Amino acid sequence: MGAAKERTLKEGVYSIDLETWGSHPRPPDALDDLAVRLEELGAMSAVSSAGGTAGGPGATLSLRASDAPGAARAAVDLFTSACEELAITHRGIARVDVMTDGFLDLWLDRENETFVGSREVAELLGVSRQRMSELRLKPGFPAPVAELAAGPVWKESSLRLFLEGWERKPGRPRRAASA
């Protein structure tokens, strides 16, 4: 880990993402004002949003705190105060995600997930598509994340994990000797 990331972890800087339930009409430019007000109240790098998964206003910000629960409480308090001051209403906090800034950097730098269909699975495993269909029925074979009209779709990472633990026996199984 680089010196900057180690320093961030030791300083107790947390990135917090908040989302609220539902939304009500809000004054024009209220969300722009929300980010500004959050920074005035002590947040770092505040960004506001509207209509996330739960449908209400939200924000992403960074705070210094002694631990993650303290960071979450402080962020909710700041967010609630700023919303009240700006007459931004919602139906309550729906979600609060907290992570160290160091972990956030790692999370943002991660490689995106790759998704594959039957043909790519067969190629990845080095088998025919017919054999791949048989393997799919065996215990331990990863379940597809979706069944589309074009066929099943898997996460490539789950298939690579399967491949690492797969005790492959090459060739055809021997037939039982006749009596």
C-alpha positions in Angstrom: 0.0 0.0 0.0 1.3 3.5 -0.9 2.3 6.0 1.8 -0.7 8.2 0.9 -3.2 5.4 1.4 -1.5 4.4 4.7 -1.7 8.0 5.9 -5.4 8.2 4.9 -6.2 5.1 6.9 -4.3 6.4 10.0 -6.0 9.8 9.8 -9.5 8.3 10.0 -10.9 9.8 6.8 -14.1 8.1 5.8 -16.2 8.3 2.6 -19.9 8.2 3.3 -22.7 7.7 0.8 -26.3 8.5 2.0 -29.6 8.0 0.3 -33.1 8.8 1.5 -36.6 7.4 0.9 -38.8 9.2 -1.6 -38.8 12.8 -2.5 -41.0 15.8 -2.1 -40.9 19.0 -4.2 -37.8 21.0 -3.3 -36.7 24.5 -4.0 -34.9 25.1 -7.3 -31.1 24.6 -7.0 -31.6 23.1 -3.5 -29.4 20.1 -4.4 -26.5 22.4 -5.5 -27.0 24.3 -2.3 -26.9 21.1 -0.3 -23.4 20.1 -1.4 -22.2 23.7 -0.5 -23.9 23.6 2.9 -22.5 20.2 3.7 -19.0 21.5 3.1 -19.7 24.6 5.2 -20.7 22.3 8.0 -17.4 20.4 7.8 -17.8 17.8 5.1 -15.0 17.3 2.5 -15.7 16.8 -1.2 -19.5 16.8 -0.8 -21.6 15.9 -3.8 -25.4 15.8 -3.7 -27.8 13.6 -5.8 -31.5 13.1 -6.4 -33.7 10.1 -7.0 -31.3 7.2 -6.3 -32.6 3.7 -5.7 -34.9 4.8 -2.8 -36.0 7.9 -4.8 -35.0 10.7 -2.4 -32.1 13.2 -2.2 -28.7 11.9 -1.2 -25.1 12.9 -0.8 -21.6 11.5 -1.0 -19.0 13.2 1.3 -15.9 12.6 3.3 -15.4 13.2 7.0 -12.7 12.8 9.6 -13.8 10.5 12.4 -12.4 8.1 15.0 -14.3 5.1 13.6 -16.8 4.1 10.9 -19.9 4.2 13.2 -18.9 7.7 14.3 -18.4 8.8 10.7 -21.9 7.4 9.8 -23.6 9.2 12.7 -21.8 12.5 11.9 -22.7 12.3 8.2 -26.3 11.6 9.0 -26.4 14.6 11.4 -24.7 16.9 8.9 -27.0 15.8 6.1 -30.2 16.1 8.2 -29.2 19.6 9.4 -28.3 20.8 5.9 -31.6 19.4 4.5 -33.6 21.1 7.3 -31.9 24.4 6.7 -32.5 24.3 2.9 -36.1 23.0 3.2 -35.2 19.8 1.5 -37.6 17.1 2.6 -37.5 13.3 2.4 -39.1 10.3 4.2 -36.0 9.3 6.2 -32.6 7.8 5.7 -32.7 4.6 3.5 -29.0 3.7 3.2 -25.7 4.8 4.6 -22.5 3.3 3.2 -19.2 4.0 5.0 -15.7 3.1 4.0 -12.2 4.4 4.6 -10.9 6.7 1.8 -8.1 4.1 1.4 -10.6 1.3 0.7 -12.6 3.7 -1.5 -9.5 4.1 -3.7 -9.0 0.3 -3.9 -12.7 -0.2 -4.7 -12.7 2.4 -7.5 -9.5 0.9 -8.9 -10.9 -2.6 -9.1 -11.4 -4.2 -12.4 -15.0 -4.3 -13.7 -16.8 -7.6 -13.7 -16.9 -9.5 -17.0 -19.9 -11.5 -18.0 -19.9 -14.5 -20.3 -22.3 -16.8 -22.1 -22.3 -20.5 -22.9 -19.8 -20.3 -25.7 -17.3 -18.3 -23.6 -17.8 -20.6 -20.6 -17.0 -23.7 -22.8 -13.8 -21.9 -24.1 -12.8 -20.9 -20.6 -13.1 -24.5 -19.3 -11.6 -26.0 -22.5 -14.6 -28.2 -23.2 -17.3 -28.5 -25.8 -20.6 -26.6 -25.3 -22.3 -30.0 -24.9 -19.9 -30.9 -22.0 -20.4 -27.5 -20.5 -24.1 -28.1 -20.4 -23.5 -31.4 -18.5 -21.1 -29.7 -16.1 -23.7 -27.0 -15.4 -25.9 -29.7 -13.8 -23.1 -30.8 -11.4 -23.0 -29.6 -7.8 -20.6 -26.8 -7.3 -20.9 -25.3 -10.8 -21.7 -21.6 -10.5 -25.3 -20.6 -11.1 -25.8 -18.1 -13.9 -26.6 -14.5 -12.8 -29.3 -14.3 -15.5 -31.2 -16.5 -17.9 -31.7 -14.4 -21.1 -33.5 -15.4 -24.3 -30.1 -15.8 -25.8 -29.1 -18.1 -23.0 -27.5 -18.1 -19.5 -25.0 -15.5 -18.4 -22.3 -16.0 -15.7 -19.8 -13.8 -13.9 -16.4 -14.8 -15.3 -14.9 -14.4 -11.8 -17.2 -17.2 -10.4 -16.2 -19.5 -13.3 -12.5 -18.8 -12.6 -13.0 -19.8 -9.0 -14.8 -23.0 -10.1 -11.9 -23.7 -12.6 -9.3 -23.4 -9.8 -11.0 -26.1 -7.7 -12.2 -28.3 -10.5 -10.7 -31.8 -10.3 -10.7 -32.4 -14.0 -10.3 -36.0 -15.3 -9.4 -35.8 -18.9 -10.8 -38.4 -21.4 -13.9 -40.4 -21.4 -14.9 -42.5 -18.4 -14.3 -46.2 -18.8 -17.2 -48.4 -19.5 -18.1 -51.0 -16.9 -16.7 -54.5 -17.8 -19.4 -56.8 -19.0 -19.9 -60.0 -16.9 
